Structure formats: structure tokens, C-alpha cells
């Protein structure tokens, strides 16, 4: 499936949901994709990309940023505190703020650097033990804690369990965001982004449907 096919499907989903055209940002998930596939998408004019690992992003994007202007890079995977500075300097947005220690580190670095990417708080809507994210029951207090630290929290992010109906998780995330006055909803991937758009997603993260199946992970 082509990049244009995905963009057309997003536009159709926006229309079906009664939402303005362009209200959903497409994050092309380029993690573990070879550079030639990434450049093929860049050459089509797309500029918003998502990476899972700071180390991989640091090895890929500085050179691409020299060749292509206007790149909007989003970190969508777990962030270790010792990689926070690198992530902040490299990325325009971080979608995986999930614990007080990381929030405090980001706040301290914001004071040092003088700027901070847009931030999304990851909510573990399925309450899965192996998955990162604040539990739904703790989301309100963690959002308040991040705001007390004067962090630029744009919205929330979730990754629904693979064996559950995603719409239930998208609706839960939207409900938490609404009661906290947050407009950003990072939700929906290759298999369910149209459902996410119908339920208010502002950012959808699509990888394999654009690039094809991932190549073997590096390292």
C-alpha cells in the first residue's frame, strides 16, 4: 500500500467522522526500516516520522535532516532517562512519557536546554504488565504532576492489547484526555487507524502499511 493510499484513507475517515481535513497527523513509523525506504517516502514530500529507539534515530536522522528540510521527528518508543537529553535534542515530540522519574528528568533538561519537545503521556489502557505506560487509574494525577513541572503536555498515547477491540481503548484514552483538557490523542496504527480517527485521534502511527514489513531489528 502506498503513502498516498494511507493519506486518502485518513482523509476519508476524517470526512466520515465529520472532522476537518488535515486534522490528523500521519506519523510514518520508520523504525528498523532501511534508509532507501525512508528516503523514498521523503522524496514523496512526507516529513513526519516516528522512531522507537533513540540510538537508532540518532544514527539515521541527522544526515537525513541535512538533506531534507522540515523533518518532524517523533519518538514513539520507551525512553530511558539517560537518553532523555539526546531525545530532546533530536525529536520534535516524545510520545512515551510514562513515569515520574522521566518527567522530572525532562523538566530539569528543559531548564538547561531552554526548550522541550511536545510531550504525550503514555497510558497503559490494557493494564498489561509487560507494557509501559501509566495505568488509567493513575493518569489524572500523573498529568497533574507533569503540569506542575511545567512540561508541555500536548496529549496522551496508547497501544491497545493485540487481542482486544481497539475502539474500547481509544474511547478510554479520549475520555481521560477530555476530562484533563488535553487535545492530543496519539492512537491508531496500520490495522486500526481509521477507527482511531473516528474516535478523535490527532496523530496516527503507521509503519508497515507504508513501508512494508520491517527488516530484522538492528542489534
DOTI-628554 format. One record per atom (N, C-alpha, C, O): y, x, z negated. Coordinates in steps of 0.2 Angstrom, whole numbers, padded with zeros to 4 digits, always signed. Each point is the difference from the previous one (the first is absolute). Layout:
DOTI-628554
YXZ/...
END
This chain:
DOTI-628554
-0006+0004+0000/+0006-0004+0000/+0006+0004+0000/+0000+0006-0003/+0005-0008+0007/+0006+0005+0000/+0005-0002-0005/+0000-0005-0003/+0005+0010+0002/+0006-0001-0004/+0003-0006+0002/+0002-0004-0005/+0000+0002+0011/+0003-0006+0002/-0004-0006-0001/+0004-0005-0002/-0010+0005+0002/-0004-0006-0002/+0001-0001-0007/+0001-0006-0002/-0001+0011-0002/+0001-0001-0008/+0007-0003-0001/+0001-0005-0004/+0004+0008+0008/+0007-0003-0001/+0001-0007+0002/+0003-0004-0003/-0007+0002+0008/+0000-0007+0003/-0003-0004-0005/+0003-0006-0001/-0008+0008-0002/-0004-0004-0005/+0005-0001-0006/+0000-0006-0003/+0003+0011+0001/+0005-0001-0006/+0005-0005+0002/+0002-0004-0004/+0001+0005+0010/+0005-0004+0002/-0002-0008+0000/+0004-0004-0002/-0010+0003+0004/-0003-0007+0001/-0001-0002-0008/+0001-0006-0001/-0003+0010-0003/-0001-0002-0007/+0006-0002-0003/+0001-0004-0004/+0004+0008+0005/+0007-0001-0003/+0002-0007+0003/+0003-0004-0004/-0003+0002+0010/+0002-0006+0003/-0004-0006-0003/+0003-0005-0002/-0010+0006+0001/-0004-0005-0003/+0002-0001-0007/-0001-0006-0003/+0003+0011-0001/+0002-0001-0007/+0007-0002-0001/+0003-0001-0005/+0001+0000+0011/+0007-0002+0000/+0004+0005-0003/+0005-0001-0003/-0007+0007+0004/+0004+0006-0002/+0004+0003+0006/-0002+0000+0006/+0007+0004-0007/+0004+0003+0005/-0004+0005+0004/-0004+0004-0004/+0005-0003+0010/-0003+0006+0003/+0003+0006-0002/+0006+0001-0002/-0010+0004+0000/+0002+0006-0002/+0000+0001-0008/+0002+0005-0003/-0004-0011+0000/+0000+0000-0007/-0006+0004-0004/+0000+0002-0006/-0005+0000+0010/-0006+0004-0002/+0000+0007+0003/+0001+0001+0006/-0001+0004-0010/+0000+0007+0002/-0007+0002+0001/-0005-0001-0004/+0003+0004+0010/-0007+0002+0002/+0000+0008-0002/+0003+0004+0003/-0007-0003-0008/-0002+0007-0002/-0006+0002+0003/-0006-0002-0001/+0006+0007+0006/-0005+0002+0004/-0004+0006-0005/+0003+0005-0001/-0009-0007-0001/-0003+0004-0005/-0003+0006+0004/-0006-0001+0003/+0009+0007-0004/-0003+0006+0004/-0004+0005-0004/-0001+0005+0003/-0001-0007-0009/-0004+0004-0004/-0007+0002+0004/-0003-0004+0004/+0002+0011-0005/-0006+0003+0004/-0001-0002+0007/-0005+0000+0003/+0011-0001+0000/+0000-0001+0008/+0003+0007+0003/+0004+0003-0003/-0008-0001+0008/+0003+0006+0004/+0007-0001+0003/+0002-0005+0001/+0001+0011-0001/+0007+0000+0002/+0001-0004+0007/+0005-0003+0001/-0010+0004+0003/+0001-0003+0007/+0001-0007+0000/+0003-0003+0004/-0007+0000-0009/+0000-0008+0000/+0007-0002-0003/+0003-0005+0002/-0001+0009-0007/+0007-0001-0004/+0005+0000+0006/+0005-0004+0000/-0005+0010+0003/+0005+0001+0005/+0000-0006+0006/+0006-0002+0002/-0012+0000-0001/+0000-0005+0005/+0004-0007-0002/+0003-0003+0004/-0004+0002-0010/+0004-0006-0003/+0008+0002-0001/+0004-0004+0002/-0003+0010-0004/+0007+0002+0000/+0003-0001+0007/+0006-0002+0001/-0009+0004+0004/+0002+0000+0007/+0002-0007+0002/+0003-0001+0005/-0006-0004-0008/+0001-0007+0002/+0006-0003-0004/+0002-0005+0000/+0001+0010-0004/+0006-0002-0004/-0001-0002-0007/+0005-0002-0003/-0011+0001+0001/-0001-0002-0007/+0002+0006-0005/-0001+0006+0002/+0004-0008-0007/+0002+0006-0005/-0002-0001-0007/+0001+0004-0004/-0004-0010+0002/-0002-0001-0007/-0008+0001-0001/-0004-0003+0003/+0003+0008-0007/-0007+0003-0001/-0002+0000-0008/+0005+0000-0004/-0011-0001+0003/-0003+0001-0007/-0005+0005-0001/-0004+0001+0005/+0004+0003-0010/-0004+0005-0002/-0003-0001-0007/+0003-0003-0004/-0010+0005+0003/-0003-0001-0006/+0001+0006-0005/+0001-0001-0006/+0000+0007+0009/+0000+0006-0004/+0006+0004+0001/+0001+0001+0006/+0002+0001-0011/+0006+0004+0001/-0002+0007+0004/+0004+0002+0004/-0009+0001-0006/-0002+0006+0003/-0001-0001+0008/+0003+0004+0004/-0006-0009-0002/-0001-0001+0007/+0007-0002+0003/+0001+0003+0006/+0003-0007-0009/+0006-0001+0003/+0005+0006+0001/+0003+0001+0005/-0004+0003-0010/+0004+0006+0000/-0002+0005+0006/+0004+0004+0002/-0010-0004-0001/-0003+0004+0006/+0001-0003+0007/+0000+0004+0005/+0002-0010-0005/+0001-0004+0006/+0007-0001+0002/+0002+0001+0006/+0002-0004-0010/+0006-0003+0001/+0006+0004+0001/+0005-0001+0004/-0004+0007-0008/+0006+0004+0002/+0001+0002+0007/+0005+0000+0002/-0010+0002+0001/+0000+0002+0007/+0002-0006+0005/+0004+0001+0004/-0008-0006-0006/+0002-0006+0004/+0007-0003-0001/+0003-0002+0005/+0000+0003-0011/+0007-0002-0001/+0004+0004+0004/+0006-0002+0002/-0007+0008-0001/+0004+0005+0004/+0000-0003+0008/+0005+0001+0003/-0010-0004-0001/-0001-0002+0007/+0002-0007+0001/+0002-0002+0006/-0002-0002-0011/+0001-0008+0001/+0005-0002-0006/-0001+0001-0006/+0007-0004+0008/+0005-0002-0005/-0002-0007-0002/-0004-0004+0003/+0006+0003-0009/+0000-0007-0003/-0007-0002-0003/-0001-0006-0001/-0003+0011-0001/-0006-0001-0003/+0000-0003-0007/+0004+0003-0004/-0007-0009+0003/+0000-0003-0007/-0007+0001-0003/-0005-0004+0002/+0004+0008-0006/-0006+0002-0003/-0002-0003-0007/+0004+0000-0004/-0009-0004+0004/-0002-0003-0007/-0007+0003-0002/-0004+0001+0003/+0005+0000-0010/-0006+0003-0003/-0004-0007-0003/+0003-0003-0004/-0009+0002+0006/-0003-0006-0002/-0007+0001-0004/-0003-0005-0002/+0002+0012+0001/-0006+0001-0005/+0002+0002-0007/+0006+0001-0001/-0011+0001-0003/+0002+0002-0007/+0004+0006+0000/-0001+0005+0004/+0006-0005-0009/+0004+0006-0001/-0001+0003-0006/+0001-0003-0006/-0003+0010+0006/+0000+0004-0006/+0007+0002-0002/+0004+0001+0004/-0003-0001-0011/+0007+0002-0002/+0002+0007+0002/+0005+0001+0002/-0010+0004-0001/+0002+0007+0002/+0001+0000+0008/+0003+0005+0002/-0004-0011+0001/+0002+0000+0007/+0006-0005+0001/+0002-0001+0006/+0001-0001-0011/+0005-0005+0000/+0007+0003+0004/+0003-0004+0004/-0001+0010-0006/+0006+0003+0003/-0001+0000+0008/+0004-0001+0004/-0010+0004-0002/-0002+0001+0007/+0001-0007+0003/+0002+0000+0006/-0005-0005-0009/+0000-0007+0003/+0007-0002+0001/+0001-0003+0005/+0003+0004-0010/+0007-0003+0000/+0004+0003+0006/+0004-0003+0003/-0005+0010-0002/+0003+0004+0005/-0002-0002+0007/+0004+0001+0005/-0010-0003-0005/-0003-0001+0007/+0000-0007+0002/+0000-0002+0006/+0000-0003-0010/-0001-0007+0001/+0006-0004-0001/+0004+0001-0004/-0004-0007+0008/+0006-0005-0001/-0002-0005-0004/+0004-0004-0003/-0011+0003+0001/-0002-0005-0004/-0007+0002-0003/-0004+0003+0003/+0003-0005-0009/-0006+0001-0004/-0003-0007-0002/+0004-0003-0004/-0010+0002+0006/-0003-0007-0002/-0004+0000-0005/-0004-0005-0002/+0003+0010-0002/-0006+0001-0005/+0003+0002-0007/-0004+0004-0003/+0009-0007+0001/+0003+0002-0007/-0005-0005-0004/+0001-0006+0000/-0005+0009-0005/-0005-0004-0003/+0000+0002-0008/-0005-0003-0003/+0009+0007+0000/-0001+0002-0007/+0006+0003-0003/+0004+0003+0004/-0003-0004-0010/+0006+0002-0003/+0002+0008+0001/+0005+0002+0001/-0010+0002-0002/+0001+0007+0001/+0003+0002+0007/+0004+0004+0000/-0007-0007+0005/+0003+0001+0007/+0007-0003+0000/+0004+0003+0003/-0003-0009-0006/+0007-0003+0001/+0005+0005-0004/+0006+0001+0003/-0008+0002-0008/+0005+0004-0004/+0001+0007+0004/+0005+0002+0000/-0010+0000+0003/+0000+0006+0004/+0005-0001+0006/+0004+0004+0002/-0005-0010+0001/+0005-0002+0006/+0007-0001-0002/+0005+0003+0003/-0004-0005-0009/+0007-0001-0003/+0003+0007-0001/+0006+0001+0001/-0010+0003-0004/+0003+0007-0002/+0001+0003+0007/+0006+0004+0000/-0010-0004+0005/+0001+0004+0006/+0006-0004+0004/+0004+0004+0003/-0003-0010-0004/+0006-0003+0003/+0006+0003-0002/+0005+0001+0004/-0004+0000-0011/+0006+0003-0003/+0001+0007+0003/+0005+0002+0001/-0011+0002+0000/+0001+0007+0002/+0001+0000+0008/+0005+0004+0002/-0008-0008+0002/+0001+0000+0007/+0006-0004+0002/+0004+0002+0005/-0002-0007-0009/+0006-0004+0002/-0002-0006+0005/+0005-0004+0002/-0011+0003-0001/-0002-0006+0004/-0007-0002-0001/-0004+0004-0003/+0002-0010+0005/-0007-0002-0001/-0002-0004+0006/+0004-0004+0002/-0011+0004+0000/-0002-0004+0005/+0000-0007-0002/+0000-0001-0006/-0001-0004+0010/-0001-0007-0002/-0007+0000-0003/-0005+0004+0002/+0004-0008-0008/-0006+0000-0003/-0003-0007-0001/+0003-0005+0000/-0010+0005+0001/-0004-0006-0001/-0005+0001-0006/-0003+0006+0000/+0003-0010-0004/-0005+0000-0005/-0007-0003+0002/+0000-0005+0003/-0005+0009-0004/-0007-0002+0002/-0003-0004-0005/+0000+0002-0006/-0002-0008+0008/-0003-0005-0005/-0008+0000+0002/-0001-0002+0006/-0003+0003-0011/-0007-0001+0001/-0002-0007-0001/-0003-0002-0005/+0004-0002+0011/-0001-0007-0001/-0007-0002-0001/-0001-0006-0003/-0004+0010+0005/-0007-0002-0001/-0002+0003-0007/-0006-0001-0001/+0010+0004-0002/-0002+0003-0007/-0006+0005+0001/-0005-0001-0004/+0004+0005+0009/-0005+0004+0002/+0000+0006-0004/+0005+0004+0000/-0010-0002-0003/+0000+0006-0005/+0002+0007+0004/+0003+0004-0002/-0006-0004+0008/+0001+0006+0004/+0006+0001+0004/+0001+0005+0004/+0003-0011-0004/+0006+0000+0004/+0006+0001-0004/+0001-0002-0006/+0004+0006+0009/+0007+0001-0004/+0004-0006+0000/-0002-0005+0004/+0007+0005-0008/+0004-0006+0000/+0001-0003-0007/-0005+0000-0004/+0011-0003+0002/+0001-0003-0006/-0004-0007+0000/+0000-0003+0005/-0003+0001-0010/-0003-0007+0000/+0005-0005+0000/+0006+0001-0002/-0008-0007+0005/+0005-0005+0001/+0003-0002-0007/+0006-0002-0001/-0010+0002-0005/+0003-0002-0006/+0005+0005-0003/+0004-0002-0004/-0004+0008+0007/+0005+0005-0002/+0005+0001+0005/+0005+0005-0001/-0005-0008+0006/+0005+0001+0006/+0007-0001-0003/+0005+0004+0002/-0003-0010-0005/+0007-0001-0002/+0003+0005-0004/+0005+0002+0001/-0009+0000-0006/+0003+0005-0005/+0001+0007+0004/+0004+0004-0002/-0009-0002+0006/+0001+0006+0004/+0006+0000+0005/+0003+0005+0000/-0002-0011+0003/+0006-0001+0004/+0006+0001-0004/+0005+0004+0002/-0005-0007-0008/+0006+0001-0004/+0001+0007-0002/+0006+0003-0001/-0012+0001-0001/+0001+0007-0002/+0003+0004+0006/+0004+0004-0001/-0006-0005+0007/+0002+0003+0006/+0008-0001+0001/+0004+0004+0001/-0002-0010-0002/+0007-0002+0000/+0004+0003-0005/+0006+0002+0001/-0009-0001-0007/+0004+0003-0006/+0001+0007+0002/+0005+0003-0002/-0010+0000+0006/+0001+0007+0002/+0005+0001+0006/+0001+0005+0003/+0001-0011-0001/+0005+0000+0006/-0003+0002+0006/+0003+0003+0005/-0010-0004-0004/-0003+0001+0006/+0001-0005+0005/+0000-0006-0001/+0000+0008+0008/+0002-0005+0005/-0007-0004+0002/-0003+0002+0005/+0001-0006-0009/-0006-0004+0002/+0002-0006+0005/+0003-0004-0002/-0006+0005+0008/+0001-0004+0005/-0005-0006+0000/+0002-0006+0002/-0008+0007-0004/-0005-0005+0000/-0007+0002-0003/+0000+0004-0004/-0005-0008+0006/-0006+0001-0003/-0005+0001+0006/+0001-0002+0006/-0007+0006-0008/-0005+0001+0005/-0007-0002-0003/-0001+0001-0006/-0003-0003+0011/-0007-0001-0003/-0005+0001+0006/+0001+0000+0006/-0007+0002-0008/-0006+0001+0004/-0006-0005-0002/-0003+0002-0005/+0002-0008+0008/-0005-0004-0003/-0007+0002+0000/-0001+0005+0004/-0003-0007-0008/-0007+0002+0000/-0003-0002+0007/+0002-0005+0003/-0006+0010+0000/-0003-0001+0006/-0004-0007+0001/-0001-0002+0006/-0002+0000-0011/-0005-0006+0000/+0003-0006-0003/-0003-0005-0001/+0010+0005+0001/+0003-0007-0002/+0005-0002+0005/+0003+0004+0004/-0001-0010-0005/+0005-0003+0005/+0007+0003-0001/+0002-0001-0006/+0000+0004+0011/+0007+0004-0002/+0006-0005-0001/+0004+0002-0004/-0005-0008+0006/+0006-0004-0001/+0002-0001-0007/+0005-0001-0002/-0011+0000-0002/+0001-0001-0007/+0004+0006-0003/+0004-0001-0005/-0005+0007+0007/+0003+0006-0003/+0007+0000+0003/+0005+0002-0004/-0004-0003+0010/+0007+0000+0003/+0004-0005-0004/+0006+0001-0001/-0009-0007+0000/+0004-0006-0004/+0002+0003-0007/+0005-0002-0002/-0010+0005-0001/+0001+0002-0007/+0006+0006+0000/+0005-0001-0004/-0005+0005+0009/+0005+0005+0000/+0007-0003+0002/+0005+0002-0004/-0005-0007+0008/+0006-0003+0002/+0003-0004-0007/+0006+0000-0001/-0010-0003-0002/+0002-0003-0007/+0003+0005-0005/+0005-0002-0003/-0008+0008+0002/+0002+0005-0004/+0007+0002+0002/+0005+0001-0004/-0004+0000+0011/+0006+0003+0003/+0005-0005-0001/+0006+0002-0002/-0007-0009+0003/+0005-0005+0000/+0003-0001-0007/+0006+0000-0001/-0011+0001-0004/+0003-0002-0007/+0004+0007-0003/+0003-0001-0005/-0004+0006+0009/+0004+0006-0002/+0006+0002+0004/+0003+0005+0000/-0002-0010+0005/+0006+0001+0004/-0001+0006+0005/+0005+0003+0002/-0011-0002+0000/-0002+0006+0005/-0001-0003+0007/-0004-0005+0001/+0007+0008+0004/-0001-0003+0007/-0005+0003+0004/-0003-0003+0005/+0001+0010-0007/-0005+0003+0004/-0007-0001-0001/-0002+0000-0006/-0002-0002+0011/-0007-0001-0001/-0004+0004+0005/+0000-0001+0006/-0003+0007-0008/-0004+0004+0004/-0007-0002-0001/-0004+0002-0005/+0001-0006+0010/-0006-0003+0000/-0002-0002+0007/+0004-0001+0004/-0011+0002-0003/-0003-0002+0006/-0001+0007+0004/+0004+0004+0001/-0011-0004+0002/-0002+0006+0004/-0003-0003+0006/+0001-0005+0002/-0005+0010+0002/-0002-0002+0007/-0003-0007+0000/+0001-0003+0005/-0005+0002-0010/-0004-0007+0001/+0003-0006-0003/-0003-0005+0001/+0009+0006-0004/+0002-0006-0004/+0008+0000+0000/+0003-0004-0003/+0000+0007+0008/+0008+0001-0001/+0003-0007+0002/+0005-0001-0002/-0008-0003+0007/+0003-0006+0001/+0000-0005-0006/+0005-0004-0001/-0010+0004-0002/+0000-0004-0007/+0005+0003-0004/+0003-0004-0004/-0002+0010+0003/+0005+0003-0004/+0007-0002+0002/+0004-0002-0004/-0003+0002+0010/+0007-0002+0003/+0001-0008-0002/+0005-0001-0002/-0010-0003+0003/+0001-0007-0002/+0001-0001-0007/+0003-0005-0002/-0005+0010-0003/+0001-0001-0007/+0006+0005-0002/+0001+0001-0006/+0003+0001+0011/+0007+0003-0002/+0000+0008+0000/+0005+0003-0002/-0010+0000+0005/+0000+0008+0001/+0006+0002+0003/+0003-0003+0005/+0000+0008-0008/+0006+0003+0004/-0002+0007+0003/+0003+0002+0004/-0009+0001-0006/-0002+0006+0003/-0008-0001+0000/-0003-0002-0004/+0000+0003+0010/-0007+0000+0001/-0002+0007+0003/+0003+0003+0003/-0009-0001-0006/-0003+0007+0001/-0006-0001+0005/-0005-0001-0002/+0006+0003+0008/-0005+0000+0005/-0001+0006+0003/+0004+0004+0003/-0011-0002-0004/-0002+0007+0003/-0005-0001+0006/+0002+0002+0005/-0008-0004-0007/-0005+0001+0005/+0001-0005+0006/-0002+0002+0006/+0005-0007-0007/+0002-0005+0006/+0005+0003+0005/+0000-0002+0005/+0004+0007-0008/+0004+0004+0005/-0003+0006+0003/+0001+0002+0006/-0004+0002-0011/-0002+0007+0002/-0007+0000+0002/-0002+0005+0003/-0002-0010-0005/-0007+0001+0001/-0003+0002-0007/+0003+0002-0005/-0010-0001+0005/-0003+0002-0006/+0002+0007-0002/+0002+0004+0004/-0001-0003-0011/+0002+0006-0002/-0005+0006+0001/-0006-0001+0000/+0009+0007+0001/-0004+0006+0000/-0002+0002-0007/+0002-0003-0005/-0007+0007+0005/-0003+0002-0006/+0006+0003-0005/+0004+0004+0003/-0004-0005-0009/+0005+0002-0005/+0000+0008+0000/-0005+0003+0000/+0011-0001+0000/+0001+0007-0001/+0000+0003-0007/+0005-0002-0004/-0010+0006+0002/+0000+0003-0006/-0002-0005-0006/-0001+0002-0005/
END
